[in-house]
Amino acid sequence: MKSFLEKILKADQEKYKDKNKETSSESSQEEIEVVEPKEDIRTEPFDINKAKNKLESLGQKISKLIQQKVELEGYKLQYFRVTQNTISPFLLNTKGTREAIYKDGLIYIGNEKLYFESDADEALAQSVLKDGDDMLFYTSYPYFIVAKKDIYNEYQENQKELQKVRQNKHSISSQYEEIRRDIEKYEFWEQYDMPFKFVVDIKPVLSGLSENSWGNGCNRATVYHVRPREDISQGKLKRKNGDYLCSQQSGRAYYSTCDVNISELQDIVTCKQCLKRIGKYKKVSYAKS
């Protein structure tokens, strides 16, 4: 099982190599070459105050968009169900809309005459429509529908605006979540004074590389670990570059399939053993009394 996982991870690492570089023969099938994580691409230090102000601003925009969305969703199209004694193939095959007119309590589309399907539809039409009103006919399986032309067009414009609001809300919400996560990461690592370079990574599992998975080596039980980016020796704790802080994995120092950067904003560690080991690096101001 382990051998199969190693082969999958090895194949994934090959795509990061220079295509023009000649590959050397493997010295050992047991060892997997370490794929160096990319260095931090940030040009400026993370500004926590700026991030919090941005988060507040985005939150206000989201609140306004939610209000707009509720108002636009509250706009309902007033329509009427109509029918014929004998259904016309001409109307049955309607794509889009057809021009119609309301006259003498009936709906006319050219020579086609349509009746209101129910007494409720007829009563409502008599109360809000007048002879000569321009209507639009369309099908909404299994019904024939008519609506006032101006109201129908207004409703369509409303739906376009609603779509824009939904898209804007989705986009801004994504920005909001990204900044919120960055703030959480910053506040987590602000508690620690780490004496060595490191990255936060996962331990890829076979189930996370299967056809029905996300394909990133994760499953429901996946946690985030600390991985030193240099050899460390602190009392009984000895780790090589690429080992997991919670356990040594000699000869298996691969990095996950996702890009890992040495960054100010590493992911939050969730491995209990790693958290226990970095506990001694917690700043005095954050240490438990």
Beta strands, then each sheet from edge to edge (+ up, - down):
strand 1: 80-83
strand 2: 98-103
strand 3: 106-109
strand 4: 112-116
strand 5: 134-140
strand 6: 143-148
strand 7: 198-201
strand 8: 225-228
strand 9: 232-234
strand 10: 237-239
sheet 1: 1+ 4- 3+ 2- 5+ 6- 1+
sheet 2: 7+ 8-
sheet 3: 9+ 10-
end
